[in-house]
Amino acid sequence: MEQGWDSDIKRFFSKILNSISLALLWALAAATAGIYFQLGWAGSKPVVFTIIFYIVAALTLFGLIRYLYKTWKNE
């Protein structure tokens, strides 16, 4: 009997961990920029910074979803 994990199972769990970690990293970065740096709402800063923040957040979310789709499609 072989010791250790099967290579397919190892690759599958690696995909799961990478997907979760990238999604959490994106969420934490967006929340930090939106709340801590107060870019999520128009206040004391010009509105253009809020607009740029939401555009960048949407583009990076699109890129993350596209990357995850390609990663999981090639199974």
C-alpha positions in Angstrom: 0.0 0.0 0.0 1.3 3.4 -0.9 2.1 6.0 1.8 0.8 9.6 1.6 -1.9 11.2 -0.5 -2.9 10.5 -4.1 -1.6 13.2 -6.4 -5.1 14.0 -7.7 -6.4 14.6 -4.2 -3.4 16.7 -3.4 -4.0 18.8 -6.5 -7.7 19.1 -5.7 -7.1 20.3 -2.1 -4.4 22.7 -3.4 -7.0 24.2 -5.8 -9.4 24.6 -2.9 -6.9 26.3 -0.6 -5.7 28.6 -3.4 -9.2 29.6 -4.3 -10.2 30.3 -0.7 -7.0 32.2 0.1 -7.2 34.4 -3.0 -10.8 35.2 -2.4 -10.1 36.1 1.2 -7.1 38.2 0.2 -9.2 40.1 -2.3 -12.0 40.7 0.3 -9.6 41.9 3.0 -7.8 44.2 0.5 -11.1 45.7 -0.6 -12.4 46.1 2.9 -9.2 47.6 4.1 -9.1 50.1 1.3 -12.8 50.9 1.6 -13.1 51.2 5.4 -9.7 52.0 6.8 -8.7 54.4 4.0 -12.3 55.7 3.8 -12.5 55.1 0.0 -15.8 53.3 0.2 -17.9 56.4 0.7 -17.8 60.0 -0.4 -16.8 62.1 2.6 -13.9 64.3 3.2 -12.1 63.1 0.1 -13.1 64.0 -3.5 -15.7 61.7 -5.1 -13.3 60.7 -7.9 -11.3 58.6 -5.4 -14.5 56.7 -4.4 -15.3 56.1 -8.1 -11.8 54.9 -8.8 -11.9 52.6 -5.8 -15.1 50.9 -7.0 -13.9 50.6 -10.6 -10.6 49.0 -9.4 -12.5 46.7 -7.0 -14.9 45.6 -9.8 -12.0 45.0 -12.2 -10.0 43.0 -9.7 -13.1 41.0 -8.7 -13.7 40.2 -12.4 -10.0 39.2 -12.8 -10.3 36.9 -9.7 -13.5 35.3 -10.9 -11.9 34.7 -14.4 -8.8 33.2 -12.8 -10.8 30.9 -10.6 -13.0 29.9 -13.5 -10.0 29.0 -15.6 -8.4 27.2 -12.7 -11.4 25.0 -12.0 -12.3 24.5 -15.7 -8.9 22.7 -16.4 -9.7 19.7 -14.2 
